[in-house]
Amino acid sequence: MASSSSGVMNSHLTKLATLIREECYSKLKGVRNEVVSLEGELRSMEALLEKLACMDELDVQVKEWRDQVREMSYDIEDCIDDFVHRLGKYDVRSGLIKKTTELPRKLRARHQIAKKIEEIKNHVKEVNERRMRYKLDEYTSKSSCEPIDPRVVTIYANTADLVGIDIPRDEVVKLLMGDDEQQLKVASIVGFGGLGKTTLANEVYRKLDGHFHCRAFVSVSQRPDITRLMSKVLSELTGQYNLHIGELDNLLKVIREYLQDKRYFIVIDDLWDSSAWNVIRCAFPENNHGSRVLTTTRIYSVAISCCSNKKEYNMSPLGEVDSRRLLFSRIFGTGEACSEVFEEISGDILKRCGGLPLAIMSISSLLAGQSKTKWEYVRNSLGSMFERNPTLEDMKHILDFSYRNLPQHLKTCLLYLSIYPEDHTIERNGLVRQWMAECFVSRTHGLDSEDVAQSYFNELINRSMIQPVQVDYNDEVLSCRVHDIMLDFIRSKSAEENFIVVLDHPQVVVGAHKKIHRVSVQYDADEEHGIISTTILGSLSQVRSIAVFRSSFRPSLLELKHLRVLHLELPMREVMDLTGICGLSLLRYLQIRGYYACFKLGMKIRQLLHLETFDLGESFVPRIAIPSDIVHLPCLLHLVIPCGTTLPDGIGSLKSLRTLTSLDLALNSVNNIECLGELTNLRHLGVHLGDIGLLADADVARRLDALCSSLESLSRSSSCLRSLDLDSHFILVSFDRLSDLCPSPRHLRRLNLYGCRLPRIPRWISQLHDLYSLVLLVREVVPIEFEGDDGICILAKLPSLVQLDLGIRECPEERIVVSGAGTAFRALRDLTFSCPKPRRAFLVGAMPRLQRLDLRFYVNGWEQQGGTCLPVGIENLPSSGLKVHLVNVFTDSGSQDVDNFLKR
């Protein structure tokens, strides 16, 4: 594993051990003994680095030695990678370094390796002498202590319990709605970071749901992209996404016209300056319909400039009672009292937290399940800086304490989040793959590396270090965001350890003495300042990760020979020339995302020997021509491409591939579709059926049959396919052959078949005992009860099914009866049911764990405007916590059902 504290020391030690075992290197005279000696010295240094990483404070001399060793580790790994790349060729079939057979090459290799080993050894010797001279092995930090182990199993389950929010929420609602004015009213919540302004605004937003025709909630940043921000406002107002209006003035005009005759509610979260507000406000017409706008900001002058008639609301810290409630609910659970043993200590801790919700939540994760001794240690370590007015620096001290008590692997993963801009929604899957590409994830016996990486992500959520954004029906966090205060903190830590360099302004200059290992470009591009070059960054020869957000990027790819991760989110109409990417032999993760961007992929993929992830981004608009050499990438693990992309023939050679989305069934050859069955390492497969309906019937049949044959081949092999998506944005494809799949992909956890129409519920689905998510569209179902072995009972018996989205095209003559048997849909929590008429009945005890019910009724594929009634027995569903969404449902003779339902 690589880490923020020890660099890549562990990584290159593994590579040195590999060199010793490789026959072509071990036979070089003198080299093997030198490598063995060098490995021993480095392991000793690594042990000391791990010891220093556990200490709270280090003096200047120790920090300097630690930093030198960390930088040396990067130099050593680069040397190893360089001569391994020059000496050997990668064998696609065996996955090993081919032996060097030519005598001249052997002689040159022997000389080069011996020289490199000698240089490394001399460098290590100098650093080791300083270590002995400073007696670092005997060093003990004055404030060193036994690290706290903050293991909290149920912390995340309690994060939704808000404390002290009711009174502020009602006050803000009264501020907005109290006098019932019809004129546009703007109010603002003001207070410093970490007080809960966004949380309060969100609760007001929920409270006023149903009072307006349309509404939107968007977050701003310190340097906002106003066009992008207002595009999001329009999308939330209209419910239509991927809208491309064009320039800002047109966008503002479209929003004004849309809102002109509507009563609207807009929340603009986290404003930083008045100039941004002066542009944003132009989109909101004063239409005398009782519309409202709510802003939040840390700056009082900005709040005044936003508000009308002194409508600013000053956010206050939590009081003593609410602070205690928040702390104790996070530690002991809601409704549980604090033991007398902790009363006095908790009072001291809360006094120093100063009523800051974020600080209280961070500290609570350290106290849960701990002894009185550990509580006293936390109290004494906090010092007394919170006795007066809390500031941003005070918050950083609290977060620093929580950070120091993270395990080293979580520290590294947390610091990597500083590569993303402020207010950026971070997708979990992309993030964990970047962690894997950077070797931040340990190899745990018996566990898949992606599962391990996701456990890291979940642990950061549990410790309140990052905030969940999108949570699915199975309580899995799919995306996250970093709180502004936390982001400031981890950026300062990253700079301190030379982990990531963030360029968020064109005038930022990186010190010439610093070696850059990871860089993130985060300022908006324009004609004058948008282009960034290596003159700003200095040398990029050691850079491991590059992330670019909304900025032009002009480095010479020839300098990036040690790059592992390349993440590009480019401005509109930007042209990115990737010619020369063939030299990035260590690249493992590539993501390119942007609207109307054009890319010149002048690459020889055969030379990207270590590429593990090739992700072009699903929001990428143009069709991409993938170079033919991509099929020769033996290490490629993740290939994520946009719809409308044609892959070259021969993808069956990508034996290491774990993820493949979105394969366009219409554009790719039948040969490629057949080759899917050879990818036995696949975990995630996404197939796009979009334009296949436009092909000739015979061609469609061949492609669909080839896809089924490939799925059957994967099922017969050792494949552990976890998710399968057969989706389509527009055209639904009849796919009768899929109903008779044999054998079935029995390890599936997610199955989305909504892009195709099936005649019935396939019987092979009954074999998917691990399936927890199913999206299915069928022509008809057999309306039988649970005791049968066909129709709806196939789904009712699935033991792990948590989410079900079932669409039926033809209305059955008889009712679909959902039995009240204890084993029917025993795990189901989320149900979406679409049918021409509500021919469905729920018996007493049906679906005991159901939390969300979405009922949609339509005729011939379109939602009906009336004339139906609620399903029989809907009152038999569990009432505790159940959320129901009814689409186009009206009653005629079913008024009694409606009354019983609404009473609950």
C-alpha angles and dihedrals in degrees: 000000000000118000142185093244102044100026112212097330094125092045097056092042087061090049092050090052089051091051090054090054095045108098095212090059102034092058092059104107114253095356097095095053091048091051092049091051091046092050091055093052093048094049089054090052091048091055090053092049090054090050092051091048089063093055120097099218133019127193121239095261094053092046091053093052092046092051092049092052092047092052090045090056090060091049092051095048091049091052092050093048092047099054094038088055093047096044104046142036121222114249108221094199100047100025090227135115110269115236117253108245106171112095096218090050091048091053094048090046092051091052095045095047093046090050093048092047090051092051092049092047093052091049092049090048092055093049092046091052090055089049091055093043093053091042089228094165087067095045117125124182114236090227097037116137144162106288117245116244103217100193110165118170101187103030096112093052089062100046092092091063104101119202127204094002102114099075096044090045093052091046092053091045089052090048090055103035107018102102096035093229116177094210120094109275126197122196130177136207110213131188142110124289118287098028094108102256092147092047091051092047090050092052090051088049090054094044092056095047109134096025095094139050093232138357144181138197118201136165125224127205136213091268103024128195095227094193092053091044094052091045087059090049090054092047093052092046095050101029089231119121135195090039113165108199098158126219124030096250091055090047093052090048093051092050092048092050092048093050098040096098098027138090102233140180121204128182116199106191127203105004114187105185141018095238092067091049091050088061097040094051090060089075094060115080122207095234102158093237096120095264121170137202124194124192133185126205143159092222120079095206090055090052091052092050090052100045131084118218097354097304096155118129117209110219113221130200118258116278124241095267095048092043089056092046091052094047096045095043089053093048106032103019132255113312095013119125125228117252116249088239090069100037098095095039092048090052091056092047093049091048089057092046089060096211094298107150094205092051092048092050092048093051093044090063088060095048101046112111093359131131127248089260091059091047089054090049091053091048093050093046094055094066120198104291093115097060091091131040109323118236137185090268090054090055090050090056091054091049091046089058091051090046094053090057095056118103111258095253091055091047089056094047092047093051090051088065088072086077088077124078125250115284091011116151105229118208112224097219095053092045096051090048090055090050088052093048090052091049094242091134121084123225108246118193112250095008130100112243092233090055089051091050091049090052088057089052092049092049091055088052091049092051091051091240091126130025125238116236108172118029120181132216090272092056091252115146107231099180138013144192131213117233112243093242092048091048091053089050098049091045090056090048091049091052091048092055094037088239102133131007113211119202107193097155134039091237094058110117123194116222112259091225093059124093110218116225101167129012134189122193109202110163126106117262124237136159094270105036107013099091116084122194138182089261087077095042100039116211117002095185093115100038115131101181133027122186122180123188120190095333137106114252125206111170122141105254088209088073094054098074093135096047117134102171128036114179117177127181103173135192122259116285091009117154115216119191111204095178107138095035086120087084093063093094094163098048112133105164127038123173125172119182130169145118121261090351123153121212130194104209097195094162137134099219091190088075095054090090098167100037108139103166128035108179119169094177130251093243091060107119110199123072112257129220106217113210114251093235091070089090089067095064104113095183099045108131106166127035113177115172133167123257113274095043123133117214121207119251117270103053087144086081090069093089094161095055113130101169129035120172140184104009108178107224093198099049101039123080124258087242091060092048090052090048091062087082090064094059096090093165093062117130101166125033125178121183122188114212095182107126100018091103089066092063127089115279093245092052091048091051092051093051096046092047090049090051092051091047090052092050090050090049091052090049092053092049130064091273117142098199106181104179133027124186122186100176140161132189097209120353121063112213123213106234110176093155091066091064090068099048111154126213101019127223090254097184095063117133098174125034123178115180098158093118092068136053115231124194093228143345105295113243092218089070087075088071094059099096093164095051112123101162126045130173112184139168118192136171094232143345132216104251097221133134129254096277094072130085100226141057119012094357089070088067095038092061097052103116099205102036108131102159127036128179107182124178123187119194100194123047113238120233092229129046121268102237119209104204124226091223111136093238097049112107087339095166100034114127103158124043129178112182124185123185138143090248132011094257091160136109130196116207123207110286095021118152096357096191099043113140103166130035123185114184120189123180125188144150124239091349098314127099112255119234096217150324099095133101137215119280115271114263097015087143088065092071117101110275101199109103095341116153116199128195117191119191119201094339119155129167134229110160094003099079093119090056090050093050092050091046097048093048089063 
